[in-house]
């Protein structure tokens, strides 16, 4: 199961993440990027903490490099939200 994180306004790339998985003593979170295109989607998936791209279809090298910089700045958030089963915006009380 993937949990919603954010949609980028510029090109409607939808970013989701997995729960934390344990592999070889490491806490792993997969982060998925998906952008609607005519007749389908561009998709890419990166595994944290190695920053290894395990899937990539349609995104340019420049776009992947931008995503990787984004991931390096936001990795702590992905782990935080993965730990609690995603960010449930419906439960956030914006009125205080």
Helices and strands as residue ranges (DSSP letters): E 3-7, E 14-17, E 21-23, E 26-37, E 40-48, E 52-57, H 61-83, G 89-91
